Amino acid sequence: MSAIPHEPSVDSRYGWLRITEMWASLAISVIWLAVLFDAIFGPNITSSTVGGTDSSVPSAVAVALFATIATWAVAKYGLRPRERE
């Protein structure tokens, strides 16, 4: 008895494009790389009052807050278990 090899289908060649976990982890990595570059090269958020008091906060603090929310959303929907076809 011999086996006849099948031709590789088009779907199997590009099947890795349908791996949602890969895209979710890539998106989370890019989100936090944006926070890193903002922390290194970004400006500070400055505030001054009429009395002459100045305060400064790195802009990466605000960006990290939104990156945390985005990471949660991407992880919730991108890394959830799915039914396989």
VEXROTOR-618042 format. One line per field, with one value per atom (N, C-alpha, C): residue number from 1; x, y, z; atom name. Coordinates in nm, 3 decimals, always signed. Example, Ala and Ser with C-alpha at 12.3 -4.5 7.8 and 13.67 -1.06 7.14 Angstrom:
% VEXROTOR-618042
num	[1, 1, 1, 2, 2, 2]
xx	[+1.319, +1.230, +1.320, +1.285, +1.367, +1.290]
yy	[-0.569, -0.450, -0.330, -0.225, -0.106, +0.003]
zz	[+0.780, +0.780, +0.780, +0.708, +0.714, +0.787]
atome	[N, CA, C, N, CA, C]
//
This chain:
% VEXROTOR-618042
num	[1, 1, 1, 2, 2, 2, 3, 3, 3, 4, 4, 4, 5, 5, 5, 6, 6, 6, 7, 7, 7, 8, 8, 8, 9, 9, 9, 10, 10, 10, 11, 11, 11, 12, 12, 12, 13, 13, 13, 14, 14, 14, 15, 15, 15, 16, 16, 16, 17, 17, 17, 18, 18, 18, 19, 19, 19, 20, 20, 20, 21, 21, 21, 22, 22, 22, 23, 23, 23, 24, 24, 24, 25, 25, 25, 26, 26, 26, 27, 27, 27, 28, 28, 28, 29, 29, 29, 30, 30, 30, 31, 31, 31, 32, 32, 32, 33, 33, 33, 34, 34, 34, 35, 35, 35, 36, 36, 36, 37, 37, 37, 38, 38, 38, 39, 39, 39, 40, 40, 40, 41, 41, 41, 42, 42, 42, 43, 43, 43, 44, 44, 44, 45, 45, 45, 46, 46, 46, 47, 47, 47, 48, 48, 48, 49, 49, 49, 50, 50, 50, 51, 51, 51, 52, 52, 52, 53, 53, 53, 54, 54, 54, 55, 55, 55, 56, 56, 56, 57, 57, 57, 58, 58, 58, 59, 59, 59, 60, 60, 60, 61, 61, 61, 62, 62, 62, 63, 63, 63, 64, 64, 64, 65, 65, 65, 66, 66, 66, 67, 67, 67, 68, 68, 68, 69, 69, 69, 70, 70, 70, 71, 71, 71, 72, 72, 72, 73, 73, 73, 74, 74, 74, 75, 75, 75, 76, 76, 76, 77, 77, 77, 78, 78, 78, 79, 79, 79, 80, 80, 80, 81, 81, 81, 82, 82, 82, 83, 83, 83, 84, 84, 84, 85, 85, 85]
xx	[+0.084, +0.000, +0.090, +0.061, +0.141, +0.052, +0.115, +0.043, +0.073, -0.027, -0.010, +0.000, +0.113, +0.124, +0.032, -0.028, -0.117, -0.038, -0.086, -0.026, -0.054, +0.040, +0.011, -0.096, -0.195, -0.302, -0.258, -0.329, -0.298, -0.318, -0.419, -0.445, -0.333, -0.272, -0.166, -0.039, -0.020, +0.097, +0.089, -0.029, -0.048, -0.130, -0.129, -0.205, -0.155, -0.028, +0.027, -0.032, -0.091, -0.154, -0.282, -0.337, -0.461, -0.438, -0.314, -0.283, -0.305, -0.417, -0.453, -0.363, -0.313, -0.226, -0.097, -0.046, +0.074, +0.050, -0.063, -0.092, -0.120, -0.184, -0.211, -0.082, +0.008, +0.134, +0.220, +0.215, +0.287, +0.230, +0.098, +0.035, +0.071, +0.071, +0.107, +0.253, +0.339, +0.481, +0.500, +0.428, +0.439, +0.383, +0.276, +0.219, +0.324, +0.391, +0.488, +0.619, +0.650, +0.764, +0.734, +0.610, +0.572, +0.588, +0.554, +0.573, +0.722, +0.802, +0.946, +1.006, +0.970, +1.025, +0.972, +0.850, +0.800, +0.873, +0.906, +0.980, +1.121, +1.180, +1.317, +1.319, +1.235, +1.243, +1.129, +1.028, +0.910, +0.932, +0.847, +0.858, +0.791, +0.803, +0.736, +0.607, +0.510, +0.388, +0.415, +0.418, +0.450, +0.327, +0.325, +0.215, +0.274, +0.223, +0.268, +0.146, +0.156, +0.047, +0.082, -0.016, +0.004, +0.106, +0.111, +0.203, +0.347, +0.372, +0.507, +0.548, +0.457, +0.487, +0.483, +0.591, +0.599, +0.602, +0.537, +0.543, +0.561, +0.622, +0.652, +0.633, +0.567, +0.544, +0.585, +0.659, +0.693, +0.566, +0.565, +0.446, +0.427, +0.531, +0.520, +0.424, +0.400, +0.306, +0.165, +0.126, -0.007, -0.016, +0.090, +0.089, +0.084, +0.152, +0.151, +0.013, -0.059, -0.195, -0.283, -0.278, -0.357, -0.303, -0.172, -0.114, -0.161, -0.180, -0.231, -0.373, -0.456, -0.594, -0.595, -0.509, -0.502, -0.450, -0.354, -0.301, -0.410, -0.488, -0.596, -0.697, -0.733, -0.832, -0.779, -0.655, -0.597, -0.582, -0.539, -0.522, -0.656, -0.759, -0.890, -0.947, -0.939, -1.001, -0.905, -0.777, -0.682, -0.630, -0.631, -0.575, -0.681, -0.808, -0.912, -0.913, -0.957, -0.963, -1.069, -1.035, -1.126, -1.151, -1.263, -1.290, -1.210, -1.144, -1.062, -1.150, -1.119, -1.197, -1.150]
yy	[-0.115, +0.000, +0.124, +0.214, +0.335, +0.458, +0.560, +0.684, +0.784, +0.854, +0.956, +1.092, +1.158, +1.289, +1.391, +1.471, +1.575, +1.702, +1.777, +1.907, +2.001, +2.084, +2.178, +2.277, +2.295, +2.387, +2.531, +2.623, +2.765, +2.807, +2.750, +2.786, +2.742, +2.628, +2.583, +2.666, +2.723, +2.806, +2.936, +2.994, +3.120, +3.102, +2.984, +2.954, +3.030, +3.063, +3.136, +3.276, +3.329, +3.461, +3.459, +3.341, +3.329, +3.301, +3.303, +3.277, +3.407, +3.415, +3.540, +3.567, +3.464, +3.484, +3.555, +3.524, +3.589, +3.738, +3.772, +3.913, +3.989, +3.925, +3.991, +4.020, +3.924, +3.946, +4.050, +4.052, +4.153, +4.292, +4.303, +4.432, +4.481, +4.392, +4.431, +4.474, +4.406, +4.445, +4.583, +4.612, +4.743, +4.853, +4.823, +4.921, +4.962, +4.863, +4.895, +4.951, +4.919, +4.987, +5.135, +5.169, +5.310, +5.381, +5.313, +5.372, +5.390, +5.293, +5.303, +5.421, +5.435, +5.546, +5.680, +5.683, +5.808, +5.842, +5.742, +5.767, +5.818, +5.769, +5.811, +5.947, +5.963, +6.081, +6.181, +6.143, +6.228, +6.347, +6.448, +6.566, +6.543, +6.641, +6.638, +6.720, +6.684, +6.763, +6.862, +6.988, +7.090, +7.173, +7.221, +7.304, +7.413, +7.532, +7.642, +7.720, +7.768, +7.845, +7.992, +8.071, +8.216, +8.251, +8.174, +8.200, +8.165, +8.107, +8.074, +7.932, +7.848, +7.709, +7.630, +7.559, +7.477, +7.329, +7.248, +7.103, +7.037, +6.921, +6.850, +6.701, +6.636, +6.492, +6.437, +6.328, +6.270, +6.229, +6.253, +6.218, +6.067, +5.991, +5.846, +5.793, +5.870, +5.828, +5.821, +5.923, +5.923, +5.817, +5.804, +5.705, +5.564, +5.540, +5.408, +5.374, +5.475, +5.450, +5.398, +5.464, +5.419, +5.289, +5.266, +5.141, +5.024, +5.048, +4.943, +4.905, +5.005, +4.978, +4.905, +4.948, +4.884, +4.740, +4.717, +4.582, +4.491, +4.541, +4.461, +4.424, +4.521, +4.495, +4.397, +4.416, +4.327, +4.186, +4.175, +4.043, +3.974, +4.049, +3.989, +3.931, +4.005, +3.960, +3.883, +3.910, +3.842, +3.710, +3.692, +3.570, +3.478, +3.504, +3.417, +3.285, +3.177, +3.048, +3.050, +2.991, +2.987, +2.842, +2.822, +2.689, +2.672, +2.561, +2.532, +2.470, +2.501, +2.447, +2.311]
zz	[+0.000, +0.000, +0.000, -0.086, -0.092, -0.068, -0.022, +0.004, -0.106, -0.149, -0.252, -0.182, -0.196, -0.130, -0.197, -0.118, -0.169, -0.197, -0.291, -0.319, -0.202, -0.165, -0.055, -0.100, -0.019, -0.055, -0.029, -0.088, -0.072, +0.073, +0.139, +0.277, +0.370, +0.345, +0.433, +0.415, +0.299, +0.275, +0.355, +0.358, +0.428, +0.556, +0.609, +0.729, +0.851, +0.852, +0.966, +0.978, +0.870, +0.877, +0.960, +0.983, +1.058, +1.205, +1.249, +1.390, +1.467, +1.536, +1.604, +1.724, +1.787, +1.902, +1.861, +1.743, +1.694, +1.672, +1.609, +1.581, +1.709, +1.805, +1.932, +2.008, +2.012, +2.082, +2.009, +1.877, +1.802, +1.830, +1.837, +1.866, +2.006, +2.104, +2.240, +2.247, +2.174, +2.171, +2.111, +2.004, +1.940, +2.030, +2.102, +2.195, +2.299, +2.356, +2.461, +2.405, +2.280, +2.216, +2.198, +2.168, +2.157, +2.291, +2.400, +2.533, +2.561, +2.524, +2.545, +2.470, +2.341, +2.263, +2.311, +2.360, +2.416, +2.545, +2.624, +2.747, +2.718, +2.611, +2.579, +2.508, +2.407, +2.322, +2.342, +2.419, +2.432, +2.524, +2.510, +2.595, +2.730, +2.816, +2.945, +2.935, +3.017, +3.029, +3.142, +3.108, +3.207, +3.240, +3.361, +3.409, +3.497, +3.481, +3.567, +3.616, +3.738, +3.796, +3.797, +3.831, +3.838, +3.946, +4.052, +4.162, +4.129, +4.015, +3.974, +4.003, +4.044, +4.071, +3.940, +3.913, +3.792, +3.830, +3.748, +3.768, +3.633, +3.635, +3.512, +3.533, +3.437, +3.441, +3.304, +3.299, +3.168, +3.092, +2.964, +2.885, +2.876, +2.905, +2.900, +3.007, +3.112, +3.215, +3.157, +3.083, +3.021, +2.911, +2.833, +2.725, +2.784, +2.895, +2.958, +3.013, +3.060, +3.107, +2.994, +2.879, +2.765, +2.706, +2.715, +2.667, +2.754, +2.882, +2.970, +2.931, +2.902, +2.860, +2.725, +2.633, +2.502, +2.513, +2.599, +2.619, +2.673, +2.766, +2.821, +2.712, +2.629, +2.524, +2.420, +2.377, +2.275, +2.332, +2.456, +2.517, +2.536, +2.573, +2.596, +2.467, +2.358, +2.235, +2.143, +2.151, +2.063, +2.114, +2.246, +2.304, +2.363, +2.334, +2.386, +2.309, +2.374, +2.304, +2.194, +2.083, +1.969, +1.930, +1.864, +1.810, +1.683, +1.672, +1.552, +1.446, +1.322, +1.209, +1.170]
atome	[N, CA, C, N, CA, C, N, CA, C, N, CA, C, N, CA, C, N, CA, C, N, CA, C, N, CA, C, N, CA, C, N, CA, C, N, CA, C, N, CA, C, N, CA, C, N, CA, C, N, CA, C, N, CA, C, N, CA, C, N, CA, C, N, CA, C, N, CA, C, N, CA, C, N, CA, C, N, CA, C, N, CA, C, N, CA, C, N, CA, C, N, CA, C, N, CA, C, N, CA, C, N, CA, C, N, CA, C, N, CA, C, N, CA, C, N, CA, C, N, CA, C, N, CA, C, N, CA, C, N, CA, C, N, CA, C, N, CA, C, N, CA, C, N, CA, C, N, CA, C, N, CA, C, N, CA, C, N, CA, C, N, CA, C, N, CA, C, N, CA, C, N, CA, C, N, CA, C, N, CA, C, N, CA, C, N, CA, C, N, CA, C, N, CA, C, N, CA, C, N, CA, C, N, CA, C, N, CA, C, N, CA, C, N, CA, C, N, CA, C, N, CA, C, N, CA, C, N, CA, C, N, CA, C, N, CA, C, N, CA, C, N, CA, C, N, CA, C, N, CA, C, N, CA, C, N, CA, C, N, CA, C, N, CA, C, N, CA, C, N, CA, C, N, CA, C, N, CA, C, N, CA, C, N, CA, C, N, CA, C, N, CA, C, N, CA, C]
//
